[in-house]
Amino acid sequence: MKIAYISWSGIPSRSANSIQVMKMCEAFTKNGHEVLLFVKKQSSLNSEPEDIYGLYGIEKKFDISYLPPLSFAGAGYLYSILALPALWKFKPDVIYCRLISGCLLGLFFNIPSIFESHSDIGQSGKVAAKLLSWLVNQKKPTRIVTISNALKESFVNNYQIPDKLVCVAHDGADDLEENQKSLSSFCFDSDVFRVGYIGQLYKGKGMEIISQLAPLCPWAQFHIIGGTEEDLKIWKEKTNELSNLIFYGFLPYSQTHQYRSSFDVLIAPYLKKVGIAGHQNGDVGKWMSPLKIFEYMSVSKPIITSDLPVLKEVLEDNKTALLCNPDDINNWVKALLRLRDDSSLREHLGSNARKEFLSKYTWKARANFVLSCLEVT
């Protein structure tokens, strides 16, 4: 099958959405499909030209078509129109979109389209919501993929989208260990108990909790990988007196696995309200499906994360993770102490999380599942 993937992501980028898009395209190719990806062209992350595929830790098995980085109201519609010449030449069998306007091209080519949504369609405006309602009522209706059951419920209940047209596909991660693609674990100099966090540092992602935890757990070392220069500056100033808090800054995605697999515990301390990249006053806490959760699960390490309904769609307390109240810092301290003092619990949680990951949450399995949504009648 030939799949045209129309994304609003900028490439290269430090954003989770760009990682998710690149990984899904790679997974489609691993399942035997031919893929053409459309993205916004962005400047290099470094001073030197980059190997885009290598930056994301993937093989070059699909082509990328770059479109202008438009940023005005309604730009998504022009963006999709600009994709037409390359689409006409490619002749796709299906159009897969992270941009609702891209699904209109399915009507133009008279082929099926799938819209993957990571947020409530109403956040994109009334026009987008009405467009989606129209697209699902066509002869070849657009299928919808949401990243959580909670988000599906919003589409069905708030926008009258037929239940049968909405599939739930939580996000995923690579099984690097099984494929022997990963780097060896990072070697630290001392035997201190290490707690790792990999991700962004904006509102609600967890630095609010980590900054409280560090002084209460002086016996642990907190390793923070990721964040923009601006966010790093803010948090370094707020925590400059904490010697057990180590910031690494941004590392290319292809390098993060060796750190992830080297920490004693992996932490994802979300608040109840979680900001969005570029829109930190937004909130995806109700329906998010964080990449880091699946990346953590893949490396057989114990996970501590927040006791939020959407995360309990994937994780089970005391079986695949320890779930803590984001409003009770003592709950997090007790969880870390339990893991520090109980190696069998660490092994139990890490092993169960990996088994769950392998059974449901690899990118390859996800890519196969989302295309099955086309079979729904």
Secondary structure, DSSP 8 states (H G I E B T S, - for coil): -EEEEEEEEEES-SSHHHHHHHHHHHHHHHTT-EEEEEEEE---SSSS---HHHHTT----SEEEEE----STTHHHHHHHHTHHHHHHH--SEEEESSGGGGHHHHHHT--EEEEESS-GGGG-HHHHHHHHHHTTSSS--EEEESSHHHHHHHHHHH---GGGEEE----B--HHHHT-S------SS--EEEEEES--STTSSHHHHHHHHHH-TTEEEEEE---HHHHHHHHHHTTT-TTEEEEE---GGGHHHHHTTSSEEEE---SS--BTTBTT---TTT---HHHHHHHTTT--EEEE--TTGGGT--BTTTBEEE-TT-HHHHHHHHHHHHH-HHHHHHHHHHHHHHHHHH-BHHHHHHHHHHGGG--
